[in-house]
Amino acid sequence: MAAVVGGGAWAWQVWNAQGPQAAEALPANTLAYLAVDLDPPGGQKVAAFNTLRKLPTLKKELGLGSADDLRDSIVGEVTADSGCDLDASAITSWAGDRAAMAVVPLDEPTVVAAVQVDDAAKAKERLEKIVRECGEGELGYVVGEKWAILAETTEIARQVADNAKGRTLAEDSDFQKLTKSAGSAGVMTAFLAPEAGKALLEEVDKDPYLSFAVLPLLAGSDPLASVVGFSQLFGSFDSSDDVYAGEDLELSDEELEEMQAEYEASLSPEERRLHERMENYDDLTPAEQEALDKEMEAFYEKEYGDLSEEEFDEEEFDEEEFIDEELEGIEVPADLRKDIEGFSGLGGIVRFDDGTLEIETVSDPLIGGFNGRYDGTDGTSAIAALPADTAIAFGGGLADDWGKRTVLDGQLAFSFGEEVDEKDVLDTFEKSTGLTIKDLETIGGDTIAFAAKPGFEKAFADFFDFEDEGSKTPPIAARVTGNADAIEKALAKLSKGKDDSFFQSRRDGDAVVIGPDVSYLEEIADAKKTLADSDAFERALPGADDAIITMYADINAGEWLEEFSEGALTGDDADALGTLGISVVEDGDQYRTVLRITVD
């Protein structure tokens, strides 16, 4: 009996054991690492195949007929994007099942690849052929007994291989801690070293263009920040006459009529006649429209000279010099710079399990982009009270001082290091919205959840089609818990008492539901079945009771997946999928984020 038990334990260990990884071929000071394992432990290869082949678009794109096709298909996609006419066999004929892309610090951060070697002699032969056919200077390589290092030049590849002889990434304590913290092994492993933050800032300081990449990547996709920004824009306009309602620029109907009269009086008789004809432009035949266009062009050329592109002297305008001058002195904001310098790293795993794709990361809070706006453990409970047929939901508990932080972060994101007067920013927000920061934080309550009903993507498209006068109001809403009376009182300042306000509200017990579509607000307030009653919700967010924030999406609800993927995924793909769930939980000084996509 002991032998049977011992043999079973040994078999289980072998089944779940992960083979050699590309981290063994890279130096310990590697800054960033993304590895793929096409022969992962625990039967994930079959699980990945069974999951991916259920998506018609991917099955066709990757040519998935069997589990072994997955390897050839992925390699084929890589070689097809190489810029050289390569057949997948140029790699598969000698490569193993594991590879990685990495950024290593040499004279400057440099991108390299490590590929497992099954046949060293064939690897050298095929790589040399690639160099000959694709041109010198495009690829350099070093082939070892177990791994090949690919880089821009052979000198770089050799330097990376030599550096790894001292101490490898697999032996680095940060790499071990962060990747193991992300859970059991899977088909992909990601790592960002703590040193990556300072290395990134050094590159930004050398090249200001990177500032435009750094800030958006770290900004995340927090709907709360978007809503606050929209409310400021919304508050700047009086919906009754579409006139800017800022104190200094507010104009009455009489003032507008006076300005229009002054403008018309400044026109010459000929110009006035042309303008009058242009008012009926749509009623003209194509030939008449063409003739009028030529008359307008001739008139303005006579009055102001030829303004066509041919008259533009390109020699007098150096675009690169102009951009450099505009970017001179631009820096990452001081607070953000401090956060990046203190970056504590990231470890992540992508795995397949029981018909579910799961991505788990443990990372510095900076990566989430939520910047301290949320805390507590209310992420899941915040959205659980929404209707069971909700298409997309996002929720969390709000941190102290989140309103001030959100308003200032919105301004700082566009300041690029220039000095920002906090008082001016907050005064501008209050003037445009009628809200103090205290009012804003009152409206946010204790917890907030954003929701969208199936079909919201079509309503959004119609809503922003300004030529469609019959556009529908998007079925979106926020459900807020807190002091309901105070929330409604503060909200009235933003809505300014208008019945057509984008921020209308309804009571839902002790909560307040806010949004533009009254019928949808009433659906939420009177929900007979909620997400908390849904098995799909539980499957999407297992073990997320202590989440700071959560996101839930019913992939089958409407056509939003096809719309958001811009046609890359079809309705048939959506039919094969179930739900998406994302939870973020505090894990010491870091955040643990789990993304799960279920397959029906």
N, C-alpha and C positions, 0 to 999 in steps of 0.2 A: 504493500500500500504506500509506504514511504517513497518507494522508487517511482510509483505512478504520480504521486503528488509532486515530487521533485522534478520529474520529467515535464509535467504540465507547467510548472513555474518557469522552467528553462525555456520551454516553447513560447510562453507568453512574453518573456523578456526578449527573445529573438524577434517575435512578431512586432513588438513595439520599439525595437532598437533602431536608432537612426544611424545610417552609414556615414562614411567620411564626408565632411562638408568643406565648401570652398574657403571658409574662414581659416582652415589649416594651411592655405597657400598664400595668405595675405599678411602683411606686417601688423603688429599689435597697435600701431598708431593710426590705423585706418579710420577715417572720419565718418564715412557713410558706406552702407553695405546693404545690398538687396540680392538675396540668393533664391534660386529655385531648385527644388528637389523633385525630380520626376519619378522617383521611386521611394516615396515617403513611407514611414512605418505604419503599421496597423491597418493595412488594406486601404489607405487613403487614395492610392492610385486608381483603384477600381471605383471608389466612392466619387472621386473627381470626375472620372469618365462618365459614370452613371448620372451625375448631376448635370454636367455640361451638355451632354448629348440630348437632354430634355429641352434645351433651348434651340429651336429650329435654325435660327440665324447662326449661332455658334457651331452647331453640328455641321451645317453646310460649309461655313467658312473654314473650319478646321478639318473637315473631311473625317469625322469621327466614326469609324466603322468598328473599331475595337480599342481596348485600353492602350495597346501599344501604339496606336495612331496618334495618341495625344503628344507623345514625345516628338515624333516626326513633324507633326503639324506646327507645334510651337517653334521648333527650330526653323521650319520653313518660313514662318512669319518673320523671324529675325533676319534670315538671309535675304528675304524679299525686300526688306527695308534697308539693306546694307549699302545701297547705292552702286552695287556691282552685280553683274549678272551671275549670281551664285545659285547652284543647286543645293538643296538641303543636305545631300549626301556629302558635300564638301566638309560638313561638320559631323554629321551623324556617323560617318564611316570610321571615325576614330574617337569621338567624344563619348563620355559616360553620361550618367543621368543627372549630374549636378553641375551648376555653374552660378556665377555671381557677377554683378556689376558693383564696382566700388570706387570711392574717391579716396585717394591716398595723398598725404602731404609730402611733396617733393620740394622743388623750388617754389612751386605754387600747387594748390590742390589740383590733382590730375585724375581723370577717369580711366580706369583699367577694367579688364575682365579676367576672371579665373574660370577655367573650364576643366572639368575632370577628364583625364586621359585614359582610354582603354587600350589604345595601340599607339605607343610613342613614335614608332617608325613611320606609321601612316600619317600621324599628326604632322610631323615635320614635312613629309612629302606634300600633303594637301595644303598646308599653310604656305609653303614656299610657292606652290602653284598659284594660290590666291594673290600673293604678293606680286608675282610676275604678271598675272592677268589684270589685276586691279590697279597696278601702278605702285612704284616705290614711294615711300613716305606716307602711304595711307594706312599701313599696318605693320607693326613690329611684334615679335613674339619670342618667347622662351619656352621650350618644351621640357618638362621634367618627367620623372618616372610616373608620377600620379596626377600632376596638374600642369596645364599650360597657362601662361600669363600672356594676355593680348593687350597691346597698348598702341599708341600712335607711332612709336618708334621702338626698335629692338633695344636701344639704350635704356629707355624708360622701363620696358618690360624686365630687363635684366636687373635694373636697380631695385625694382619692387620685389623680385624673386630673392635677391640677395638680402634685402632688409627683413624678409620673412624668415630667413635662416636663424636670425637671432632670437626672435620671439614672435609668435604668430597671433593673429586676432583671436583665434580659438582659445588662446591661453590668457587673454586679457580679462581682468577681473570685472571691468564695467560691461564688457560684452557678455560674459557668462551670467552676471547678475540680471541684466536687463532682458536678455532673450529668454532666460529660464523663468523670469517673473511673468512673462507673457503666456505661460502655459505650455501644454504638450506640443511636441514638434508637429510640423505640417508640411505643406507643399512649398511654402515660401517663408523666409526669415528676413526681417528688416532690422537695421541697427543704425542709430545716430549716436556718435560718441559725444560725451560732454564737451570735448574740445571743439566740436563742430560749430558751436555758437560763436566763439572768438574767431575761428577761421573764416566764418561767413562775414563777420564785421570787417575783418581785414580786407577781404575782397571788395566789400561795399565801399570802403574808404578809398580803394584804388580806382574803382569804377562806379561813379554815382548812378549810372543807369540801373544797377542792381537794386537801388533803393525802391524802384518801382516794382521789383519782383518780391523783395523781402516783405514789405508791408502787406500786400494782398494775401500772400501765403500764410501769414501769421494772423490775419484778421478773422479767419474762420467763417462760418456761415450762420451767425446768430440772428434769428429773426427779430429778437428784441431790439438789437441795434438798428435793424432796417426799419422797424416800426417807429422808433424814436426819430430817425431821420425823416421818415415820411410825414410824421406829425408836424415836424418843423416846417416842411414844405407846404403841407396842407394848411397849417395855420397862417401861412403867408398870403393865402388867397381867400378872397370873399367869394363863395360859390354863387352868390346871387348875381354878380356882374363880372366875375372873372377879373376883377381889378386887384392889383397887389395892395394888400392892406397894411403894409409897413407904414409906420407913423409919418415918415418923411416923404413917402411916395404915394400916399393914398390920394386919389383924384375923384372928384365928384363927376356926375354925368355932365353938368354944365361946363366943367373944366375940360373934359374930354371933347365936347362939342366945339369949344373954343379953339382947342389945339388943332382939331380937324379943319376948322374953317381957316385958320392961319396957314395951314399947309396948302390947302386948295388955292388960297389967294396967292401963294408964292409961285404957282405954276404958270407957265406961259400959255397963251391960247392954244398953240399947237400941241403942247404936252398935255393940256387938259383934254383936248379932243382925243388924243391917243389913249389916255386913261379911261375915258368914257367908253371907247370901243373895246378896251380890254375887259371891262366889266361884263360884257356880253360875249366873251371869248368862246365859251362852250356852245353858244348857239350858232357859231360860224361854221362853214364847211371847211374841210382840211385845206383846200386851196386858199380860202380867205384867211385862215389862221396863219398859214405860211407867209402870206403877203403882209399881214399885220406884224408878224415877228420881224420881218426884214425892215419894215418902216421904223419899228421901235429901235432896232439895232442901229440903223442909219442915223436916227435922231440923236441918240446918246453918243454915238461916235463923233457926230458933228459938234455936240455940246462939250464933251469931255475927252475926246481923243480916243484912239484905239486902245481898249483895255483887254484885248485878247491875249492869250498865253504867248503868242509869237512875239509880242512886244516886250516880254519879260526878259531882262538881261540876267541870265543865269550866272555869268561870270562875276557879277556884282554881289551875288548872294551865295555865301558858303553855308549850306544847310548844317553840315557837321559842326562848323565853328559856332553857328547860331545856337545849336542845341547844347554844346559844351558851355557856352556862356550862360545859358538859362539854368543849367544844372550846377554851375559853379557854386560851391558852398553848401549844396544840399546835403543834409545828414539825416541819419535815422534819429527820431526823437529820443531825448535823453532817457526817459523812462523805459522805452522799448529797448534801447541800447543796453541798459542795465539788466533787463530781463534776459536778453540774448546772451550777454556775457556770463550770466549765472546759470545758463542752460544745463540741465542735469542729465540729458540723454533720452534715448527712446529705444525700446525693444519691441518687436512685433512679430506675430506669427499668423499666417493664413493657413487654415485647415478645413477639411471636409469631414462632416460627421453626421451620420444618420439623415441624409438628404438635406443637409444644411451647410452653407458656406459661412464660415466664421472667421472674422479678423479680430484679433485681440492685441492691444498694445498697452504698454505701461510707459508713460512719458511725462516729461516736464509739463506742467499746466499751460505753459506758453503755447504748446502745439495745438491745444483745443481752440484757441482764439477767443475764449469766453472772458478772459481777462478779469476774473474775480467778480463777475456780475451775479454769479450763482453760488449758493452754498446749501448746506443742509442735506437732507435725505428725502426730498419731496418730489423728485423728478417723475417717478412712476405714478404716484398718487395724483399728481397734478393733471395728468392726461386720462387717468382711468375713468373719470366721470363723463367723458365725452361720449357721444353716440357710438354704438357698435359699428355703424357703417362709415365711420370717419375714414377719409382717404389718406390724409397725412396729418400728423400731430407732433408737436414739440412742446415740452414742458419742463419746468424746474422751479426750485425755491430761490427767491431773490435775496442777495446779500445786502448788508447795510451799505448805504452810500452808493448803491448801484446806479441811481439816476445821474448823479454828478459825474461818475466815472464814464457812463455811456455817452453823455453829451460831450465831455471833453475828449474822449477817445475818438469820436467822430471828427472833431476838429483837428486833433493831432495827426490823424491818419493822412491829412492833406497838407500839413505844415512842413513836413520833411526837415525837421530840426530847427526851423525858424522859431523865434521866441513867440509864445502865445500867451496873451493876457487872459487868465482864467475868468476874471470878472467880465471882460468884454464878451467872451464866448457865452457865459451864462446869461448875461444881460440880453444878448442877441436872441438866445433861445426863448427867453421869457417874452421878449417883444413880439417875436414871430408866432408864438403859440398861445400867449396869454397865461402860460403855466409857470409857476416857480418850480425849482427842483423838488421841493417838498410835495407840490401837487403831483408831479410826475411819479414820484415814488409812492404816493398814495394810490394813484391809478394802477400801478403795478401790483399793489397788494403784497401778500405774503408769498403766494405761489401764482404762477401764470402759465397758461397753456394756450398754444395757438393751434387752430384746427382748420381743415379745408374739407369740403364735401366733394364726393365724386362729381366730376364734370367741371371742377374749378378751373382746369387748364383752358377749357374752351371759353369760359366766362371771362377769364383774364385776357385772352386774345381779343375778345369782343370789346372788353372794357377799354382797352388801350387803342382800339381802332376808332380814331376820332372822327372818321367819316361815317361811321355807323351810328346813327342817332338812336337806334333801337337796341343798343348794347345792354346786356344784362349786368346786374351788380354781382361781383364775384362772391360766391358762398364761402367766405372766410370769416374767422372770428377769433377772439381771445376770451378765455374764461379765467377770471381773476378771483381769488379768495382773499378775504381781508375784511376791512370795515366797509360794508357795502354802501352805507349812507355817505361816508366820506369819499368813496370812489366815485359815486355818481355826481356828487357836488363838484369835485375836481374836474371830472369829465365834461361837465357842462361848460366850463371855461374854454375848453378846446373846441367843443361843438358850437359854441356861441348861440345855443338855443335853436339852431336850424333843424327843421324836420328832415332835410335832405343830407344831413351830416354823414360823413364817412364813418364817424364814431358814434353810432347809436348804441343803445344798451337795453338789456332786459335782465330782470332778477332771476337767479337760479338758486333758490334757497338763500343761503348766506353768501353766495357767490354772485358776481356780476358778469354777464356775457356782453362783449363789445364787438361791433362790426358794422359793415355797411348794409347787410341784407337782413331785414327784420325777420323774414320768414325763417331764415336759417338760425337766427338767435333764438327764436321760439322753439325750434327743433331741439337745440341743445338744452335749453332750459327745461324742456318737458320730455327728455329722453327716457323711453320706456326700457330700453336695453342699452347698456353702456359697454365700453371697451373692457371694463373689469369683468363683465359676464362672458367675454369672448375667449374661446380656446386658442384662436389664432394670436391674440394679443399676448397670452401667457407663453405661447411657444416662441414668439418673437423676442420676448424680454424675460427669460428665466433668470431668477436670482438677481433681479434688478431692484429689489425693494429699497435699497439704500442709495439709489442713484441721485447724484446732484442734478443731472439733466437726463432726459430720455427723448428719443424720437421714435415714432412708429409710422409705418406706411403700409397700406393695403395695396400691393402692386397690381392687383386685378381691378381696382376701383377706378374706372374711367380709362382714359388714354394718356395719362400724364407721363408714363414711362416712355412711350414712343415719342411724345412731344419733347420731353427733357433730353432724351438721347439723340434727338434730331434725326430719327429714323434708323439709327444704328441697331436698335432693337424694335421688334414689331409687336403687334397685338398678340400674335401667336406665342411669342416669347413671354409676354406678360401673363398669358393664360397658364403657362407652365410654372410660373413662380407663385409664391404665396405671399409672404410678408417680409418686411424689413424692420429690424429693430436695432436701435443704438442706445447704449447706456454708458454713462460716465460716472464712475465711483471714485471717491477719494481713496488713495492707497498710500498712506503716509504723506510724504511731501509731493507725491506724484498722482497722476490720474490714470485709472485703469479704464480703458475704453473697449467695449465689445460691440462689434457689428455683426448681426446675423441676418442672412437671407435664406428663407426657407423655400424649398421647391415642392410644389404639390405633386 
